[in-house]
């Protein structure tokens, strides 16, 4: 995904940047391999690195953070109905219980009881999820808290796998650098979709029932509604990813061995994040547009006619000393709902518009070619080193 293409030549690599060629000293093959692996990580493609595993290259790197979380969750033994002395005793007992659990896992894996593991496998991950969850249940019978702790720890491990294992942070960095160009590429699609979309959105925006529904909608219900739109939109984007990854592989990786399943998943994640950020940008722009329009044209009198109140004012100010403007929670809710629907509509359009998909894939192919060439060189170097 980088503009630089590394080609190993007799102990050093040359990086091509446009019309100039800059030598990059890399030393022996091991150094060249490490250089290419670093490039894969920066490009959000860590799974291009051979021999990478979650046990030795992902979760073990997160051990300090996971250990800190593990210790903080000792507080799960606290009970507000107990005395200070009882809570101190409970925390000490919880600490002993957690240390005993760690020791048991280490001994079952043939390690010393107090060893910090370098290989984080299923036993260690299960202990991270279950041991802290046991504490609220044992100390006070707090079963709901125990379940919440187990689910939260499981989701935290999924987040670690995504951020560290799949290079999600690098993918976001790479995508954000190219977001303006990608949004520009999607403007043609948006221009084709906007007439019907804006007509529908404007009708909804000035609809009394729309305001009455969302005026009384609670924050949790609003978040659930938006989450539903996000899940539906994501499903539409994911539906075409396997085919697009294969098309991209045929286009950009003609001279390299085929990708394996994990590498295809990594490339698919890059494409998903790229398209999702385009959808999010369009949805936020539409939401901001309707917030601005609402502040200009929907005054207190109109609000009272629609929802029988002046609305819950969040921000109010005066423009040019004469024009009062105010932002209400009801306006934010209505604009947010329209923005969520716009995102879903745009996600469907992305999936069904062949012109957009061709342009998007062409642009992404150009960006990905250098990473695929790096991969071909990387595999060649590994083959030579193992020969």
ChimeraX attribute file (.defattr): number of C-alpha atoms within 10 A of each C-alpha:
attribute: neighborCount
match mode: 1-to-1
recipient: residues
	/A:1	22
	/A:2	18
	/A:3	15
	/A:4	17
	/A:5	21
	/A:6	25
	/A:7	18
	/A:8	22
	/A:9	8
	/A:10	9
	/A:11	12
	/A:12	17
	/A:13	19
	/A:14	17
	/A:15	17
	/A:16	16
	/A:17	12
	/A:18	9
	/A:19	5
	/A:20	7
	/A:21	12
	/A:22	11
	/A:23	11
	/A:24	16
	/A:25	15
	/A:26	18
	/A:27	12
	/A:28	12
	/A:29	18
	/A:30	13
	/A:31	14
	/A:32	23
	/A:33	22
	/A:34	14
	/A:35	17
	/A:36	21
	/A:37	21
	/A:38	15
	/A:39	20
	/A:40	23
	/A:41	21
	/A:42	18
	/A:43	23
	/A:44	28
	/A:45	27
	/A:46	22
	/A:47	23
	/A:48	25
	/A:49	19
	/A:50	12
	/A:51	8
	/A:52	13
	/A:53	13
	/A:54	16
	/A:55	16
	/A:56	15
	/A:57	16
	/A:58	21
	/A:59	24
	/A:60	17
	/A:61	18
	/A:62	15
	/A:63	16
	/A:64	12
	/A:65	11
	/A:66	19
	/A:67	13
	/A:68	10
	/A:69	15
	/A:70	20
	/A:71	14
	/A:72	11
	/A:73	22
	/A:74	23
	/A:75	18
	/A:76	23
	/A:77	26
	/A:78	22
	/A:79	17
	/A:80	8
	/A:81	9
	/A:82	12
	/A:83	11
	/A:84	12
	/A:85	9
	/A:86	13
	/A:87	18
	/A:88	15
	/A:89	14
	/A:90	23
	/A:91	20
	/A:92	14
	/A:93	16
	/A:94	26
	/A:95	20
	/A:96	13
	/A:97	17
	/A:98	22
	/A:99	16
	/A:100	15
	/A:101	19
	/A:102	21
	/A:103	17
	/A:104	18
	/A:105	19
	/A:106	19
	/A:107	14
	/A:108	12
	/A:109	15
	/A:110	9
	/A:111	14
	/A:112	14
	/A:113	17
	/A:114	13
	/A:115	11
	/A:116	15
	/A:117	16
	/A:118	13
	/A:119	17
	/A:120	19
	/A:121	15
	/A:122	10
	/A:123	14
	/A:124	19
	/A:125	16
	/A:126	14
	/A:127	17
	/A:128	22
	/A:129	20
	/A:130	19
	/A:131	22
	/A:132	28
	/A:133	27
	/A:134	23
	/A:135	29
	/A:136	24
	/A:137	17
	/A:138	15
	/A:139	18
	/A:140	16
	/A:141	14
	/A:142	17
	/A:143	16
	/A:144	11
	/A:145	16
	/A:146	21
	/A:147	16
	/A:148	12
	/A:149	22
	/A:150	19
	/A:151	15
	/A:152	14
	/A:153	23
	/A:154	17
	/A:155	13
	/A:156	15
	/A:157	18
	/A:158	13
	/A:159	14
	/A:160	20
	/A:161	17
	/A:162	16
	/A:163	17
	/A:164	21
	/A:165	23
	/A:166	26
	/A:167	25
	/A:168	24
	/A:169	16
	/A:170	20
	/A:171	23
	/A:172	19
	/A:173	15
	/A:174	18
	/A:175	22
	/A:176	16
	/A:177	10
	/A:178	13
	/A:179	18
	/A:180	13
	/A:181	12
	/A:182	20
	/A:183	20
	/A:184	12
	/A:185	17
	/A:186	22
	/A:187	14
	/A:188	13
	/A:189	19
	/A:190	18
	/A:191	9
	/A:192	12
	/A:193	15
	/A:194	16
	/A:195	11
	/A:196	9
	/A:197	15
	/A:198	14
	/A:199	11
	/A:200	13
	/A:201	21
	/A:202	12
	/A:203	11
	/A:204	17
	/A:205	20
	/A:206	14
	/A:207	12
	/A:208	15
	/A:209	13
	/A:210	16
	/A:211	20
	/A:212	16
	/A:213	13
	/A:214	20
	/A:215	21
	/A:216	12
	/A:217	14
	/A:218	11
	/A:219	10
	/A:220	9
	/A:221	12
	/A:222	16
	/A:223	15
	/A:224	12
	/A:225	13
	/A:226	18
	/A:227	13
	/A:228	14
	/A:229	20
	/A:230	19
	/A:231	12
	/A:232	16
	/A:233	23
	/A:234	20
	/A:235	14
	/A:236	18
	/A:237	22
	/A:238	16
	/A:239	11
	/A:240	15
	/A:241	19
	/A:242	14
	/A:243	11
	/A:244	18
	/A:245	21
	/A:246	17
	/A:247	14
	/A:248	21
	/A:249	20
	/A:250	14
	/A:251	15
	/A:252	21
	/A:253	22
	/A:254	14
	/A:255	10
	/A:256	17
	/A:257	11
	/A:258	13
	/A:259	17
	/A:260	10
	/A:261	9
	/A:262	12
	/A:263	17
	/A:264	20
	/A:265	18
	/A:266	23
	/A:267	25
	/A:268	21
	/A:269	22
	/A:270	25
	/A:271	21
	/A:272	17
	/A:273	18
	/A:274	22
	/A:275	22
	/A:276	18
	/A:277	17
	/A:278	24
	/A:279	25
	/A:280	19
	/A:281	16
	/A:282	21
	/A:283	24
	/A:284	18
	/A:285	14
	/A:286	21
	/A:287	23
	/A:288	16
	/A:289	13
	/A:290	22
	/A:291	19
	/A:292	15
	/A:293	14
	/A:294	21
	/A:295	16
	/A:296	14
	/A:297	10
	/A:298	15
	/A:299	16
	/A:300	15
	/A:301	11
	/A:302	14
	/A:303	19
	/A:304	12
	/A:305	11
	/A:306	18
	/A:307	19
	/A:308	12
	/A:309	13
	/A:310	16
	/A:311	18
	/A:312	13
	/A:313	12
	/A:314	12
	/A:315	10
	/A:316	11
	/A:317	11
	/A:318	10
	/A:319	8
	/A:320	7
	/A:321	7
	/A:322	7
	/A:323	9
	/A:324	13
	/A:325	19
	/A:326	19
	/A:327	21
	/A:328	20
	/A:329	15
	/A:330	23
	/A:331	27
	/A:332	19
	/A:333	23
	/A:334	25
	/A:335	27
	/A:336	22
	/A:337	24
	/A:338	24
	/A:339	25
	/A:340	26
	/A:341	19
	/A:342	27
	/A:343	27
	/A:344	25
	/A:345	17
	/A:346	24
	/A:347	23
	/A:348	17
	/A:349	19
	/A:350	23
	/A:351	17
	/A:352	13
	/A:353	13
	/A:354	12
	/A:355	12
	/A:356	19
	/A:357	18
	/A:358	12
	/A:359	14
	/A:360	19
	/A:361	18
	/A:362	15
	/A:363	14
	/A:364	18
	/A:365	21
	/A:366	16
	/A:367	16
	/A:368	23
	/A:369	21
	/A:370	19
	/A:371	26
	/A:372	24
	/A:373	20
	/A:374	26
	/A:375	24
	/A:376	17
	/A:377	20
	/A:378	25
	/A:379	18
	/A:380	15
	/A:381	17
	/A:382	14
	/A:383	10
	/A:384	10
	/A:385	11
	/A:386	7
	/A:387	6
